[in-house]
Amino acid sequence: MSVLTGSFIRLAHKNLDSPRSIVDWPTALLAVATVLLLWRFRKLQEPVIVATAALIGLAVFPLYHLYAH
């Protein structure tokens, strides 16, 4: 869990070379949900979290960009 938490913090903060990683509400919602799930279920395996987030991202991305404009 500590590796995933460290990665989350690193990606969430502004890097010197690139803009922020969390720039829209679906990404922010997914980040908050992930932190809450990790807090509630401490034994949740990292590959499950990453795979689930990827599937949610693939489903939400087209919908977000379809209705965002």
BELHUHU-V997991 format. One record per residue. N is the residue number from 1. RES is the residue in three letters. SS is DSSP state (h for helix, s for strand, l for the rest). NEAR is the number of other C-alpha atoms within 8 Angstrom. Layout:
n:N res:RES ss:SS near:NEAR
n:N res:RES ss:SS near:NEAR
//
This chain:
n:1 res:MET ss:l near:9
n:2 res:SER ss:h near:5
n:3 res:VAL ss:h near:6
n:4 res:LEU ss:h near:8
n:5 res:THR ss:h near:8
n:6 res:GLY ss:h near:8
n:7 res:SER ss:h near:8
n:8 res:PHE ss:h near:8
n:9 res:ILE ss:h near:8
n:10 res:ARG ss:h near:7
n:11 res:LEU ss:h near:9
n:12 res:ALA ss:h near:9
n:13 res:HIS ss:l near:8
n:14 res:LYS ss:l near:9
n:15 res:ASN ss:l near:7
n:16 res:LEU ss:l near:5
n:17 res:ASP ss:l near:4
n:18 res:SER ss:l near:6
n:19 res:PRO ss:l near:7
n:20 res:ARG ss:l near:10
n:21 res:SER ss:l near:8
n:22 res:ILE ss:l near:7
n:23 res:VAL ss:l near:7
n:24 res:ASP ss:l near:6
n:25 res:TRP ss:h near:6
n:26 res:PRO ss:h near:8
n:27 res:THR ss:h near:9
n:28 res:ALA ss:h near:10
n:29 res:LEU ss:h near:8
n:30 res:LEU ss:h near:9
n:31 res:ALA ss:h near:8
n:32 res:VAL ss:h near:8
n:33 res:ALA ss:h near:8
n:34 res:THR ss:h near:9
n:35 res:VAL ss:h near:8
n:36 res:LEU ss:h near:8
n:37 res:LEU ss:h near:9
n:38 res:LEU ss:h near:11
n:39 res:TRP ss:h near:7
n:40 res:ARG ss:h near:6
n:41 res:PHE ss:l near:7
n:42 res:ARG ss:l near:8
n:43 res:LYS ss:l near:6
n:44 res:LEU ss:l near:8
n:45 res:GLN ss:l near:7
n:46 res:GLU ss:h near:8
n:47 res:PRO ss:h near:6
n:48 res:VAL ss:h near:8
n:49 res:ILE ss:h near:10
n:50 res:VAL ss:h near:8
n:51 res:ALA ss:h near:8
n:52 res:THR ss:h near:8
n:53 res:ALA ss:h near:9
n:54 res:ALA ss:h near:8
n:55 res:LEU ss:h near:8
n:56 res:ILE ss:h near:8
n:57 res:GLY ss:h near:8
n:58 res:LEU ss:h near:8
n:59 res:ALA ss:h near:8
n:60 res:VAL ss:h near:9
n:61 res:PHE ss:h near:8
n:62 res:PRO ss:h near:8
n:63 res:LEU ss:h near:8
n:64 res:TYR ss:h near:9
n:65 res:HIS ss:h near:8
n:66 res:LEU ss:h near:7
n:67 res:TYR ss:h near:6
n:68 res:ALA ss:l near:5
n:69 res:HIS ss:l near:4
//
